[in-house]
Amino acid sequence: MSEDIKKGLLGIVVDETEVSKVMPEINSLTYRGYAAQDLCAACRFEEVAYLILNKDLPNSIQLKKFEKEEKDHRELSKNLYEIIKHMPKKSHPMDVARTAVSVMGLEDKETSNSSPEANMRKALRIFAKTPTALAAFYRIRKGKKIIKPKKDLTFAENFFYMCFGKVPQREIVKAFDVSLILYAEHSFNVSTFTARTITSSLSDIHGAITGAIASLKGPLHGGANEEVMHMMRKIKKPENALKWINNALKNKEVVMGFGHRVYKSGDSRVPTMREYFGKVAKIKKDRTFEKIYDIVEKVMIKKKNIYPNVDYPTGPTYHLMGFDTDFFTPIFVISRITGWSAHIMEQHAANKLIRPLASYKGNKHRKVMQLNQR
Ligand SMILES: CC(C)(COP(=O)(O)OP(=O)(O)OC[C@H]1O[C@@H](n2cnc3c(N)ncnc32)[C@H](O)[C@@H]1OP(=O)(O)O)[C@@H](O)C(=O)NCCC(=O)NCCS
């Protein structure tokens, strides 16, 4: 392959962004200049969602208004509830999320209006409604009654309530909130680039987010948090972990939850999420996965010099919180809608059609033969 080809766009800078950056001087992912872990310590997810969408942290009046709008838009149309009820129970919830956002686009009165103001309103509606759609499917596939959203609960509390019918203790909600903050944005990753590529043809925000969800589903991107849990289940007991990881490395397997295109010596989100994983494990009085976590991590760093990414601690944390494994990536979606929306609006504001070139290696020119001559 010619050296001019940058497969996977490796190392290629394709545009500018103000949304986020991994700042080497503080070795951290930053949203609009704030370190993600500092936001986890000082803010609720709603404040960070506001920051990502509106470029600055809200004051209390701005936050109140933003939260009211989010709460006012949580409810789904009757039509969307019906569609979700009729989806095959075996559907992957990522496909449910993708279809639900697509249907929201059919129902939204402003779908074809991509002005900055309309895009902000639509982003907020998608952000508010997607958790409701996912929680409805979570209940329906278990043969349970749908639980409608409640306006007196925070974004994180409401998601637990709609899935489980109750809100867990404060520390569990905080751990969930932290995971949402850490998942909210990460520059030009595959799903964000997908959203920006769709937007670059001046298509609409519902379409761009639908495409981004499809892209996030893959195991090399968002799907990794689910794969981490499958791996931990396979390992089963801490006593099996060393043998399992040594075998995996011997067989040249890709170990899920490790490695990153951007961070080569550790994902800055991991220490924060690892801390909250520990807190949740302690509350749940189940340290099995924590022990497996530590053993596998140690071997990966020692033998391969490859560090965990944020999906490694979030997978078992969501499991301990009681979520089904195939809901881990959809939780990523409900958070990342903020980052995608900010990028979609940024792309609209300074658009250039994204259209790379390819080096052709197919047949030379051929003459078309009539069917009876082939
Ligand atoms: C994320 C990921 C796709 C980054 O890929 P990348 O930047 O293209 O890096 P590469 O896949 O080229 O990896 C470079 C080397 O490290 C190895 N490596 C990278 N991640 C690895 C992993 N998780 N397990 C085992 N080896 C890994 C590769 O095999 C490759 O080795 P080689 O040079 O001997 O062929 C990759 O690390 C991966 O597949 N990780 C697992 C999936 C995951 O957790 N994804 C979530 C990302 S947030």
The ligand as a Gaussian input file, in Angstrom:
#p B3LYP/6-31G(d) Opt

LIG

0 1
 C       -8.861000       1.012000      20.580000
 C       -8.033000       0.361000      19.502000
 C       -8.934000       0.032000      18.289000
 C       -6.921000       1.346000      19.093000
 O       -6.381000       0.879000      17.956000
 P       -5.124000       1.511000      17.191000
 O       -4.800000       2.864000      17.676000
 O       -5.432000       1.349000      15.756000
 O       -3.957000       0.605000      17.658000
 P       -3.620000      -0.800000      17.051000
 O       -4.861000      -1.633000      16.983000
 O       -2.866000      -0.589000      15.780000
 O       -2.654000      -1.376000      18.152000
 C       -1.258000      -1.202000      18.184000
 C       -0.634000      -2.477000      18.732000
 O       -1.122000      -2.736000      20.059000
 C       -1.840000      -3.945000      20.109000
 N       -3.062000      -3.731000      20.867000
 C       -3.785000      -2.580000      20.895000
 N       -4.852000      -2.750000      21.675000
 C       -4.790000      -4.006000      22.162000
 C       -5.625000      -4.733000      23.010000
 N       -6.725000      -4.196000      23.523000
 N       -5.287000      -6.017000      23.287000
 C       -4.180000      -6.565000      22.773000
 N       -3.340000      -5.908000      21.948000
 C       -3.658000      -4.646000      21.629000
 C       -2.190000      -4.288000      18.664000
 O       -2.343000      -5.673000      18.476000
 C       -1.010000      -3.722000      17.934000
 O        0.041000      -4.625000      18.071000
 P        1.052000      -4.914000      16.839000
 O        1.720000      -3.578000      16.591000
 O        1.946000      -5.981000      17.337000
 O        0.174000      -5.335000      15.695000
 C       -7.377000      -0.943000      20.005000
 O       -6.541000      -0.638000      21.093000
 C       -8.409000      -1.988000      20.413000
 O       -8.896000      -2.728000      19.563000
 N       -8.779000      -2.047000      21.731000
 C       -9.789000      -2.939000      22.208000
 C      -11.170000      -2.361000      21.989000
 C      -11.496000      -1.235000      22.947000
 O      -11.294000      -1.340000      24.149000
 N      -12.042000      -0.165000      22.381000
 C      -12.473000       0.995000      23.151000
 C      -11.678000       2.190000      22.799000
 S      -12.104000       3.577000      23.838000

